[in-house]
């Protein structure tokens, strides 16, 4: 049962479109799991952000997202390679 809706911001959508099929499917499957558990045990909170932003690791990729508890929504802010996501 999905409790939270998943929304992708435009930078996340653009990155997934550029990626090869197998990597994008792996990332999408991980994002879908956030609907049931928005803050899994392997997620980390990004320090220094005004809003509570979390990241999850998918191999060499990082997914940054926010959890909106009022509207039951997980908003994926950005997806990128580990060495480029935090810049």
N, CA, C and O atoms as CSV, one atom per row, in Angstrom:
chain,resi,resn,atom,element,x,y,z
A,1,UNK,N,N,0.835,-1.173,0.000
A,1,UNK,CA,C,0.000,0.000,0.000
A,1,UNK,C,C,0.886,1.245,0.000
A,1,UNK,O,O,1.722,1.422,0.886
A,2,UNK,N,N,0.697,2.100,-0.995
A,2,UNK,CA,C,1.461,3.340,-1.074
A,2,UNK,C,C,0.794,4.406,-0.239
A,2,UNK,O,O,-0.389,4.697,-0.416
A,3,UNK,N,N,1.547,4.982,0.663
A,3,UNK,CA,C,1.017,6.031,1.515
A,3,UNK,C,C,1.352,7.396,0.924
A,3,UNK,O,O,0.499,8.284,0.905
A,4,UNK,N,N,2.572,7.575,0.446
A,4,UNK,CA,C,3.036,8.849,-0.074
A,4,UNK,C,C,3.027,8.836,-1.604
A,4,UNK,O,O,3.300,7.812,-2.231
A,5,UNK,N,N,2.709,9.996,-2.192
A,5,UNK,CA,C,2.842,10.166,-3.635
A,5,UNK,C,C,4.269,10.594,-3.927
A,5,UNK,O,O,4.915,11.234,-3.097
A,6,UNK,N,N,4.756,10.244,-5.100
A,6,UNK,CA,C,6.110,10.587,-5.512
A,6,UNK,C,C,6.033,11.630,-6.623
A,6,UNK,O,O,5.320,11.447,-7.609
A,7,UNK,N,N,6.772,12.723,-6.454
A,7,UNK,CA,C,6.860,13.764,-7.476
A,7,UNK,C,C,8.325,14.001,-7.809
A,7,UNK,O,O,9.171,14.050,-6.916
A,8,UNK,N,N,8.621,14.150,-9.102
A,8,UNK,CA,C,9.977,14.422,-9.553
A,8,UNK,C,C,10.066,15.859,-10.042
A,8,UNK,O,O,9.300,16.266,-10.916
A,9,UNK,N,N,11.000,16.637,-9.484
A,9,UNK,CA,C,11.263,17.972,-10.004
A,9,UNK,C,C,11.907,17.853,-11.376
A,9,UNK,O,O,12.377,16.781,-11.757
A,10,UNK,N,N,11.927,18.941,-12.109
A,10,UNK,CA,C,12.428,18.935,-13.488
A,10,UNK,C,C,13.888,18.473,-13.592
A,10,UNK,O,O,14.194,17.690,-14.490
A,11,UNK,N,N,14.814,18.921,-12.712
A,11,UNK,CA,C,16.194,18.413,-12.839
A,11,UNK,C,C,16.287,16.894,-12.696
A,11,UNK,O,O,17.091,16.259,-13.379
A,12,UNK,N,N,15.483,16.312,-11.829
A,12,UNK,CA,C,15.486,14.859,-11.657
A,12,UNK,C,C,14.943,14.167,-12.907
A,12,UNK,O,O,15.480,13.144,-13.334
A,13,UNK,N,N,13.888,14.719,-13.487
A,13,UNK,CA,C,13.322,14.141,-14.713
A,13,UNK,C,C,14.328,14.182,-15.856
A,13,UNK,O,O,14.484,13.204,-16.588
A,14,UNK,N,N,15.009,15.312,-16.008
A,14,UNK,CA,C,15.991,15.457,-17.092
A,14,UNK,C,C,17.143,14.478,-16.936
A,14,UNK,O,O,17.613,13.905,-17.919
A,15,UNK,N,N,17.602,14.283,-15.700
A,15,UNK,CA,C,18.718,13.361,-15.486
A,15,UNK,C,C,18.314,11.928,-15.828
A,15,UNK,O,O,19.090,11.198,-16.446
A,16,UNK,N,N,17.118,11.524,-15.435
A,16,UNK,CA,C,16.664,10.159,-15.735
A,16,UNK,C,C,16.517,9.933,-17.235
A,16,UNK,O,O,16.777,8.833,-17.723
A,17,UNK,N,N,16.105,10.956,-17.965
A,17,UNK,CA,C,15.961,10.807,-19.421
A,17,UNK,C,C,17.310,10.609,-20.105
A,17,UNK,O,O,17.390,9.904,-21.111
A,18,UNK,N,N,18.383,11.226,-19.571
A,18,UNK,CA,C,19.713,11.114,-20.175
A,18,UNK,C,C,20.404,9.800,-19.836
A,18,UNK,O,O,21.345,9.397,-20.520
A,19,UNK,N,N,19.949,9.140,-18.797
A,19,UNK,CA,C,20.630,7.960,-18.275
A,19,UNK,C,C,20.297,6.714,-19.090
A,19,UNK,O,O,19.263,6.659,-19.757
A,20,UNK,N,N,21.177,5.716,-19.033
A,20,UNK,CA,C,20.892,4.453,-19.715
A,20,UNK,C,C,19.740,3.734,-18.999
A,20,UNK,O,O,19.458,4.009,-17.833
A,21,UNK,N,N,19.092,2.832,-19.695
A,21,UNK,CA,C,17.862,2.203,-19.220
A,21,UNK,C,C,18.042,1.422,-17.919
A,21,UNK,O,O,17.219,1.541,-17.011
A,22,UNK,N,N,19.096,0.634,-17.819
A,22,UNK,CA,C,19.259,-0.190,-16.619
A,22,UNK,C,C,19.498,0.655,-15.372
A,22,UNK,O,O,18.962,0.346,-14.308
A,23,UNK,N,N,20.293,1.715,-15.488
A,23,UNK,CA,C,20.539,2.594,-14.341
A,23,UNK,C,C,19.279,3.352,-13.953
A,23,UNK,O,O,18.970,3.477,-12.768
A,24,UNK,N,N,18.546,3.858,-14.945
A,24,UNK,CA,C,17.339,4.613,-14.630
A,24,UNK,C,C,16.280,3.714,-13.993
A,24,UNK,O,O,15.563,4.161,-13.098
A,25,UNK,N,N,16.166,2.466,-14.427
A,25,UNK,CA,C,15.199,1.546,-13.810
A,25,UNK,C,C,15.569,1.242,-12.362
A,25,UNK,O,O,14.696,1.135,-11.501
A,26,UNK,N,N,16.870,1.104,-12.098
A,26,UNK,CA,C,17.328,0.866,-10.719
A,26,UNK,C,C,16.988,2.043,-9.817
A,26,UNK,O,O,16.548,1.855,-8.682
A,27,UNK,N,N,17.191,3.250,-10.319
A,27,UNK,CA,C,16.877,4.450,-9.549
A,27,UNK,C,C,15.373,4.574,-9.333
A,27,UNK,O,O,14.932,4.904,-8.233
A,28,UNK,N,N,14.590,4.315,-10.363
A,28,UNK,CA,C,13.129,4.408,-10.256
A,28,UNK,C,C,12.593,3.413,-9.235
A,28,UNK,O,O,11.700,3.751,-8.459
A,29,UNK,N,N,13.120,2.203,-9.224
A,29,UNK,CA,C,12.679,1.208,-8.242
A,29,UNK,C,C,12.975,1.666,-6.816
A,29,UNK,O,O,12.160,1.468,-5.916
A,30,UNK,N,N,14.140,2.276,-6.613
A,30,UNK,CA,C,14.496,2.781,-5.288
A,30,UNK,C,C,13.577,3.929,-4.884
A,30,UNK,O,O,13.160,4.015,-3.730
A,31,UNK,N,N,13.262,4.805,-5.826
A,31,UNK,CA,C,12.368,5.931,-5.540
A,31,UNK,C,C,10.966,5.437,-5.208
A,31,UNK,O,O,10.312,5.989,-4.323
A,32,UNK,N,N,10.496,4.408,-5.903
A,32,UNK,CA,C,9.159,3.859,-5.627
A,32,UNK,C,C,9.045,3.330,-4.193
A,32,UNK,O,O,7.976,3.394,-3.585
A,33,UNK,N,N,10.144,2.813,-3.665
A,33,UNK,CA,C,10.127,2.296,-2.293
A,33,UNK,C,C,9.929,3.410,-1.274
A,33,UNK,O,O,9.479,3.148,-0.158
A,34,UNK,N,N,10.258,4.654,-1.640
A,34,UNK,CA,C,10.065,5.784,-0.733
A,34,UNK,C,C,8.594,6.061,-0.457
A,34,UNK,O,O,8.273,6.711,0.538
A,35,UNK,N,N,7.699,5.588,-1.307
A,35,UNK,CA,C,6.271,5.794,-1.102
A,35,UNK,C,C,5.781,5.073,0.153
A,35,UNK,O,O,4.860,5.540,0.823
A,36,UNK,N,N,6.391,3.950,0.463
A,36,UNK,CA,C,5.995,3.195,1.651
A,36,UNK,C,C,6.826,3.560,2.875
A,36,UNK,O,O,6.314,3.570,3.995
A,37,UNK,N,N,8.097,3.859,2.669
A,37,UNK,CA,C,9.001,4.221,3.763
A,37,UNK,C,C,9.809,5.438,3.324
A,37,UNK,O,O,10.870,5.277,2.722
A,38,UNK,N,N,9.331,6.660,3.610
A,38,UNK,CA,C,9.993,7.850,3.078
A,38,UNK,C,C,11.376,8.127,3.661
A,38,UNK,O,O,12.171,8.837,3.046
A,39,UNK,N,N,11.673,7.583,4.825
A,39,UNK,CA,C,13.011,7.767,5.394
A,39,UNK,C,C,13.550,6.391,5.791
A,39,UNK,O,O,13.499,6.012,6.961
A,40,UNK,N,N,14.070,5.643,4.802
A,40,UNK,CA,C,14.599,4.315,5.123
A,40,UNK,C,C,15.870,4.414,5.962
A,40,UNK,O,O,16.444,5.492,6.115
A,41,UNK,N,N,16.296,3.285,6.498
A,41,UNK,CA,C,17.446,3.278,7.409
A,41,UNK,C,C,18.740,3.727,6.743
A,41,UNK,O,O,19.636,4.214,7.432
A,42,UNK,N,N,18.866,3.580,5.432
A,42,UNK,CA,C,20.101,3.978,4.760
A,42,UNK,C,C,20.067,5.401,4.207
A,42,UNK,O,O,20.993,5.807,3.505
A,43,UNK,N,N,19.015,6.166,4.510
A,43,UNK,CA,C,18.961,7.561,4.069
A,43,UNK,C,C,19.738,8.437,5.049
A,43,UNK,O,O,19.893,8.097,6.222
A,44,UNK,N,N,20.218,9.557,4.550
A,44,UNK,CA,C,20.976,10.501,5.372
A,44,UNK,C,C,20.364,11.880,5.197
A,44,UNK,O,O,19.918,12.236,4.106
A,45,UNK,N,N,20.343,12.653,6.271
A,45,UNK,CA,C,19.862,14.030,6.186
A,45,UNK,C,C,21.024,14.907,5.740
A,45,UNK,O,O,22.144,14.769,6.234
A,46,UNK,N,N,20.751,15.805,4.810
A,46,UNK,CA,C,21.765,16.719,4.311
A,46,UNK,C,C,21.856,17.883,5.287
A,46,UNK,O,O,20.876,18.600,5.490
A,47,UNK,N,N,22.995,18.071,5.877
A,47,UNK,CA,C,23.218,19.141,6.852
A,47,UNK,C,C,23.405,20.466,6.117
A,47,UNK,O,O,24.052,20.518,5.071
A,48,UNK,N,N,22.838,21.526,6.668
A,48,UNK,CA,C,23.012,22.849,6.093
A,48,UNK,C,C,21.872,23.301,5.210
A,48,UNK,O,O,21.851,24.456,4.783
A,49,UNK,N,N,20.941,22.445,4.927
A,49,UNK,CA,C,19.782,22.817,4.125
A,49,UNK,C,C,18.718,23.430,5.033
A,49,UNK,O,O,18.538,22.993,6.169
A,50,UNK,N,N,18.010,24.451,4.522
A,50,UNK,CA,C,16.944,25.075,5.307
A,50,UNK,C,C,15.800,24.093,5.534
A,50,UNK,O,O,15.297,23.952,6.649
A,51,UNK,N,N,15.404,23.427,4.476
A,51,UNK,CA,C,14.375,22.398,4.585
A,51,UNK,C,C,15.059,21.072,4.868
A,51,UNK,O,O,16.242,20.898,4.578
A,52,UNK,N,N,14.321,20.158,5.426
A,52,UNK,CA,C,14.903,18.840,5.680
A,52,UNK,C,C,15.015,18.091,4.362
A,52,UNK,O,O,14.024,17.613,3.810
A,53,UNK,N,N,16.233,18.000,3.878
A,53,UNK,CA,C,16.519,17.298,2.636
A,53,UNK,C,C,17.281,16.033,2.983
A,53,UNK,O,O,18.222,16.057,3.776
A,54,UNK,N,N,16.866,14.932,2.386
A,54,UNK,CA,C,17.497,13.640,2.611
A,54,UNK,C,C,18.123,13.160,1.317
A,54,UNK,O,O,17.782,13.623,0.229
A,55,UNK,N,N,19.044,12.221,1.458
A,55,UNK,CA,C,19.622,11.592,0.281
A,55,UNK,C,C,19.639,10.092,0.470
A,55,UNK,O,O,19.812,9.580,1.576
A,56,UNK,N,N,19.456,9.410,-0.633
A,56,UNK,CA,C,19.636,7.963,-0.648
A,56,UNK,C,C,20.660,7.644,-1.730
A,56,UNK,O,O,20.803,8.368,-2.716
A,57,UNK,N,N,21.344,6.573,-1.521
A,57,UNK,CA,C,22.408,6.146,-2.417
A,57,UNK,C,C,21.898,5.021,-3.298
A,57,UNK,O,O,21.299,4.060,-2.815
A,58,UNK,N,N,22.142,5.148,-4.604
A,58,UNK,CA,C,21.822,4.089,-5.554
A,58,UNK,C,C,23.078,3.866,-6.387
A,58,UNK,O,O,23.233,4.444,-7.462
A,59,UNK,N,N,23.970,3.024,-5.882
A,59,UNK,CA,C,25.252,2.797,-6.549
A,59,UNK,C,C,26.076,4.071,-6.559
A,59,UNK,O,O,26.359,4.641,-5.505
A,60,UNK,N,N,26.465,4.524,-7.758
A,60,UNK,CA,C,27.259,5.748,-7.866
A,60,UNK,C,C,26.394,6.996,-7.978
A,60,UNK,O,O,26.915,8.094,-8.177
A,61,UNK,N,N,25.079,6.841,-7.853
A,61,UNK,CA,C,24.152,7.962,-7.951
A,61,UNK,C,C,23.621,8.346,-6.579
A,61,UNK,O,O,23.599,7.535,-5.654
A,62,UNK,N,N,23.190,9.606,-6.464
A,62,UNK,CA,C,22.548,10.086,-5.244
A,62,UNK,C,C,21.215,10.708,-5.615
A,62,UNK,O,O,21.100,11.399,-6.627
A,63,UNK,N,N,20.208,10.457,-4.790
A,63,UNK,CA,C,18.868,10.999,-4.983
A,63,UNK,C,C,18.584,11.913,-3.796
A,63,UNK,O,O,18.577,11.460,-2.651
A,64,UNK,N,N,18.350,13.190,-4.063
A,64,UNK,CA,C,18.010,14.157,-3.017
A,64,UNK,C,C,16.502,14.376,-3.029
A,64,UNK,O,O,15.899,14.557,-4.087
A,65,UNK,N,N,15.894,14.356,-1.837
A,65,UNK,CA,C,14.441,14.490,-1.772
A,65,UNK,C,C,13.995,15.116,-0.460
A,65,UNK,O,O,14.733,15.131,0.525
A,66,UNK,N,N,12.772,15.631,-0.470
A,66,UNK,CA,C,12.102,16.186,0.710
A,66,UNK,C,C,10.854,15.365,0.971
A,66,UNK,O,O,10.274,14.785,0.053
A,67,UNK,N,N,10.444,15.323,2.234
A,67,UNK,CA,C,9.210,14.637,2.608
A,67,UNK,C,C,8.218,15.686,3.101
A,67,UNK,O,O,8.492,16.415,4.054
A,68,UNK,N,N,7.070,15.752,2.443
A,68,UNK,CA,C,6.001,16.675,2.817
A,68,UNK,C,C,4.920,15.854,3.518
A,68,UNK,O,O,4.088,15.221,2.869
A,69,UNK,N,N,4.945,15.875,4.851
A,69,UNK,CA,C,4.023,15.051,5.618
A,69,UNK,C,C,2.591,15.575,5.575
A,69,UNK,O,O,1.645,14.798,5.707
A,70,UNK,N,N,2.421,16.879,5.392
A,70,UNK,CA,C,1.075,17.448,5.352
A,70,UNK,C,C,0.294,16.959,4.141
A,70,UNK,O,O,-0.899,16.671,4.240
A,71,UNK,N,N,0.968,16.866,2.996
A,71,UNK,CA,C,0.306,16.456,1.756
A,71,UNK,C,C,0.622,15.017,1.361
A,71,UNK,O,O,0.252,14.576,0.273
A,72,UNK,N,N,1.302,14.288,2.235
A,72,UNK,CA,C,1.701,12.898,1.962
A,72,UNK,C,C,2.400,12.799,0.610
A,72,UNK,O,O,1.948,12.104,-0.300
A,73,UNK,N,N,3.515,13.515,0.507
A,73,UNK,CA,C,4.224,13.623,-0.758
A,73,UNK,C,C,5.726,13.532,-0.529
A,73,UNK,O,O,6.253,14.115,0.418
A,74,UNK,N,N,6.407,12.803,-1.393
A,74,UNK,CA,C,7.866,12.770,-1.440
A,74,UNK,C,C,8.267,13.481,-2.728
A,74,UNK,O,O,7.878,13.068,-3.820
A,75,UNK,N,N,9.043,14.545,-2.594
A,75,UNK,CA,C,9.461,15.340,-3.747
A,75,UNK,C,C,10.936,15.081,-4.008
A,75,UNK,O,O,11.789,15.433,-3.192
A,76,UNK,N,N,11.232,14.470,-5.137
A,76,UNK,CA,C,12.614,14.207,-5.524
A,76,UNK,C,C,13.148,15.481,-6.172
A,76,UNK,O,O,12.699,15.888,-7.243
A,77,UNK,N,N,14.112,16.099,-5.500
A,77,UNK,CA,C,14.647,17.388,-5.936
A,77,UNK,C,C,15.636,17.219,-7.078
A,77,UNK,O,O,15.558,17.912,-8.093
A,78,UNK,N,N,16.567,16.287,-6.897
A,78,UNK,CA,C,17.620,16.122,-7.894
A,78,UNK,C,C,18.187,14.716,-7.829
A,78,UNK,O,O,18.143,14.058,-6.789
A,79,UNK,N,N,18.720,14.266,-8.958
A,79,UNK,CA,C,19.419,12.990,-9.070
A,79,UNK,C,C,20.681,13.279,-9.867
A,79,UNK,O,O,20.626,13.942,-10.902
A,80,UNK,N,N,21.806,12.790,-9.397
A,80,UNK,CA,C,23.049,13.007,-10.150
A,80,UNK,C,C,24.119,12.051,-9.619
A,80,UNK,O,O,23.898,11.300,-8.670
A,81,UNK,N,N,25.289,12.108,-10.268
A,81,UNK,CA,C,26.425,11.316,-9.795
A,81,UNK,C,C,26.905,11.857,-8.445
A,81,UNK,O,O,26.706,13.032,-8.133
A,82,UNK,N,N,27.513,11.025,-7.679
A,82,UNK,CA,C,27.962,11.384,-6.336
A,82,UNK,C,C,28.884,12.602,-6.335
A,82,UNK,O,O,28.745,13.474,-5.477
A,83,UNK,N,N,29.808,12.674,-7.266
A,83,UNK,CA,C,30.775,13.758,-7.258
A,83,UNK,C,C,30.213,15.085,-7.771
A,83,UNK,O,O,30.883,16.112,-7.657
A,84,UNK,N,N,29.003,15.090,-8.331
A,84,UNK,CA,C,28.432,16.331,-8.863
A,84,UNK,C,C,27.189,16.813,-8.107
A,84,UNK,O,O,26.805,17.973,-8.254
A,85,UNK,N,N,26.567,15.979,-7.324
A,85,UNK,CA,C,25.264,16.315,-6.735
A,85,UNK,C,C,25.352,17.410,-5.677
A,85,UNK,O,O,24.410,18.192,-5.542
A,86,UNK,N,N,26.425,17.493,-4.937
A,86,UNK,CA,C,26.517,18.412,-3.818
A,86,UNK,C,C,27.075,19.779,-4.192
A,86,UNK,O,O,27.252,20.627,-3.318
A,87,UNK,N,N,27.354,20.010,-5.457
A,87,UNK,CA,C,27.938,21.290,-5.883
A,87,UNK,C,C,26.873,22.307,-6.202
A,87,UNK,O,O,27.190,23.436,-6.576
